[in-house]
Amino acid sequence: GSALVTKNVGMDMRIMGAPAYYPLIEAGRNWYECRAEYELILDFYTQLIGRKTGRQPEENILFPLRLYCRGSIDMTVEWIFAPKERTPEQMAALLVSALPMPVTELFQQLGVLR
């Protein structure tokens, strides 16, 4: 029906210097269920931080990161079902620019963002 996601949504990224594709939402899923995907994205980011720093993120990073992950899923789902005013590249750029400042600064220090 109309509540099913029609295309895969994911991110091209570099993990430890190697190009990789990270799936966020799979086609055929009910978009209401996709909102729960934020746990997977949060796990990805916390594991990335853990690998780069040797420890789990502290609350001053974890709280804005959790907030960002929830919001980015909602905005991505909204983008999927709304008239396409943005290309995937534009949407990706907006999502990166929306990272909270503490997370952006940490990712820049860790070499995750330039």
Secondary structure, DSSP 8 states (H G I E B T S, - for coil): -TTB--S-EEEEEEETTEEEEEEEE-TTSBHHHHGGGHHHHHHHHHHHHHHHHSS---HHHHHHHHHHHHHHHHHHHHHHHS---S-HHHHHHHHHHTS-HHHHHHHHHTTS--
